[in-house]
């Protein structure tokens, strides 16, 4: 799967992230294709508040200054902490799209348990509305499909919430093509969020399906490059040639792989944030793309 989608020049004053170009989420907002994932602004194990909440708020506000207008979070990040920090930093979200997720219980730090009971998903939607202080959530994603609950019931409550005007667009996370199509028989799916990066392309078929159907694909853990980033690896050598970092090459590769790609790198560090946003303007040539595409088979 080799595709090259050149990024756009950032509009004057829009910030470097705008160079990634734009994508319309379903029938809703148009966003810059390089977003921000707000999981890492919480405490260790994605549990509780960060050591320095003011620094987390600074990172969120700086992301917007750099042209990011798509923020991804979840009720489970904290739990609740990430949404609360986003509200404090960015409310009333002028010009921003905030997507959140529900469907994961948090028994403790680093622990995640799927929960797709319809009454639970509805409850969590209401709590996210309250924490974010909005009347409608721009993008509401099912964090995981719970194997103990009929999938149609989980998709059904998302359709109900959308019909009630409590959510704008619907997304799924960690799903197969078959599951996407099952869900689309019940509710329109605007985005899919699967693990995907240079070192893990197991969701290539899902990405292809999303590209063909105009569904936004939000790769989580997007900057991982594995052995390709080691000295002598393709990422390391391409980064050196451009005078950039390995994560910037990983993000540029994602952005050029599909027109529906919406990377959401997360960080609590301002320096890393700046580097990530500058990746939106990094153009890789065809030879570099081909080398990265073939990289895993060469190692």
N, C-alpha and C positions, 0 to 999 in steps of 0.2 A: 504494500500500500504506500505508494510514493506520490505525494501531492505537494505542490508549493503554492501557497496563497500569500503573496507579498503583503506586508503591512502597509498602512497608509501613513502619510506625513501627519504628524500631530497638528491639530489646529492651533493657531497662535494662542498662547496662554492656557491651553487645555491640559498641559502636563504630559510627561513622556509616555504614560500608559495609554494615552489616546492613539498613539501610533500603531497600536495593535489592530485598529479598525473596529467596526461595530457589528452587532448582531441583535436582532429582535427576538426576545424571549416570548415564544408563542404569539399571541395577539397583543402582548403587553409592551413593556418598555424596551427601548433600544439602549444597549449598554456597550461600553468599551470591552473588547474581548479579553483583556487582562484584568482579572478581578483580584479580590483579597479574601483569603480564608481566615476566619477569626477564631480558630480553635486554639492557637498557641498563645493567645492573650490571657489565658486562664492560668491556674496554678499547676504544679507538677501532677502528672497523671491526668491532665485535663479535669482537675478537681479543685474547686474553691477559687478564691480570688488570686490574682497574680501578686507577686511580692511587692510590686510597685504599680498600683492602679493608675496613677497619673501618667506613668510612662506608657501604659497600654492605651490610654486615651490619646496621648500624643501620637502614637503610631497610627491609630485609626484616622485621626484628623490629617496626618501627613499623607496617608494613602490617598485621601480625597484630593489634597493639594497636588499630588502627582498625577492626577487624571483618572484614578480608579473611581468608577461609579457603580460597581457591582460588589456587594459585600455578602459573603456566605457565612452562615453561622448555624447553630442548632440548639434546641432546648437542652440537649445533653451536655453541652460544653460548659462545665462548671459544677453541677448543672445550673443553668439559668444565668451564670456569671457573664458569659460572652454577650448575651442579648442585653443585659443590663448596662454593660460598658458601652455597647454600641448606642444605646439610647442616650446615655450621658454625653457621649462624644459627638454624636451626629444628628440627633433629633432636632428639627423635624424632617430630616432626610431630603432636603431640597435637591432635586436632580439626581438622587441616588435610588438604586434598587437594592433592597435588602431581602435576601432569601434565607429562610430558616428551615429546620428539619424537625421531625418528631418520629418516634418509633424505636427508641433505645432507652432502656432502663439503666441507671447507673448505681449499682450496689456499692461501689467504692472506687478509689483512684485506679485508673487503668482498666476498669471492669465495664463491660458492655453486654447487655442482654436484650435482644430484640423483643419488642412488645407492640403488636399490631392490632390489639383489640379496638374495635371502632370507638367505644366509649373513651378509651384512653387517648387515642389520637385526637378526638374532638376536645377532650379536656386540655391536652397539651397545646392545641391550637389556640384555645381561649387564653391560656397562660402566656403564650408567646405574644398574642395581641396586647395583653396587659403590660408585659415587660418591655416590649418595643414601643408601646404607647401609640398604636395605630388602630384604625378601624378595619383595615384590610392588609393582609400580608401579601407582598408583591409576588413571592414565589415560595410555595410551601411544599417541601419534599418529604417523601416517605424514606426515613433514614435507613431502614432495612425492611424487607418483606419478611414478616414473621411466619416461619414454617408451621407453627401450631395453630394459625388462624387462617381460614379460607382467604386466599388472595383477593377474591372478588369482594369480600366484605371490607378489606382494607382499602381497595381502590374505590369502593362505593362511598365510603365516608369522605374521601377526598372530593368526589364528585358533588356530594351534598354540601360540603363546606364552600366549594366554588359557586354552586348555585345560590347559596345563601349570601354570597358577597363577602365572605370572611377571608377568602384567599383569591388572589388574582390568577396565578398560573400554578400548575402542578408539576412536580418533579419526582423522580425515583432515584434510588441509590443502590449500587451493587446489584444490578439486574442483568438478565440475559435478553437476547432479542425476543425470545418466546414470551418472556414476562412483560416486556415492553408492549408487545402486540396484544397480550391478554388485557393489560391495563387500558390500552387505547380503545378497546371495545367497550369500556365503561366511562372513561374520562380522557380528555385530550392531554397528552404528555408533552410538556414544553422543554424539559431538560432531563438529562440522565447524568448521574455523578458516580463514576466508577474509578477504581484505582487504575492509573495509566501513566506511563512515563517511558523514557528511553530504555530502562532496564526491565520493564514489565509491560508487555503489549498483548497480554492475554485477552483484552477486550477489543482487539482490532475489529472483530466482526460487529460488535456493538457500535463502535465508532463509525464504521462504514454504514450501518443501518441508520444511525442518527444523521449522518451527512446526507444520505439519500432522501431522508424524510424531513429535513429542516429542524431537527431536534437538537437543542444545545447540548454539547457534551462537556461536562465539567470534570476534568481529571483531578483526582485528589492524589496527594503525594507527588506533585508534578515535577519536582526538580531532581528526583533520584536518577542517577546515571550509572550506578554500579561500577563495574570494571572499566567501562568506557571512559570514566573520569580519571582513572589512574594514569600515572606517567606513561606516555607512549600510546595511550588510548585515543580514540577518535575525538572524544569530547575535549580532552585536555589539549590536544594539538590544535583543534579548531579554535578553542578559546584563546590559546596563545597567539594564533595568527591574527585574531581580531582585537587582541588586547582587552578581553573581557573575562568573566569568570565562567566556570563550568555550569553553575545553575542558570546563568544567562543563556548559554548555548542550549541547555535542555528546554528552557521555556520558549526560545525562538523556534526550535524544532517543532514543538507542539503547535505553536501558532501557525506555522507554515504547513502543518500536516493536514488540516481540514478547516474549512470556512466556518464550521460550527463549534470549533474548539474554544473553550472558555476556561483557561487555566486559572486557578485560584490559590496561588502560593500564599502560605501564611508565615508570619514571623512576628516576634515581639521585639525585634532589633531594627532600629531606624536605618542603619547602614545596609542591612540585607534588603530591607524594603526598597530603598533607593535603587540598589542593584537590580532587583526583580523588575521594577517598573521600567528601567532602562532597556531591559531585554525586549520590550515591545518594538523598539526601533532597530533591532539587530536583524539584518538581512543575511541569510545563509544562501550560498549559491547552489546550483543543482548538484555539483560534484560533492559539496559538503553534505547536502541532504542525502544523496545516495550512499555516502560513506557511513553516515549515522544510521540510515535504514538497514544497512548490511552489517552494522557493527556487532550485533549479538551473535550472528552466525560465524563471525571471524574469531571470536574469543574462545 
